């Protein structure tokens, strides 16, 4: 079975040259949380979505369409 990933989050990371570890540092979230969100193992909370989107310079709507509230 193919691994599911948040393709937009992966693309935003790659476009900015940011690793998951660096994103964790910038957001204050654990590396495990970043990995779980990136690999769609968990649905991020509103606060987590906001932190990740802000750190990547994109909107929550871009990363998680339909979850911006």
ABEGO torsion letter per residue (X at the ends): XBBBBBAAAAAAAAAAGBBAAAAAAAAGBBAAAAAAAAAGABBBBAAAAAAAAAAAGBBAAAABBGAAX
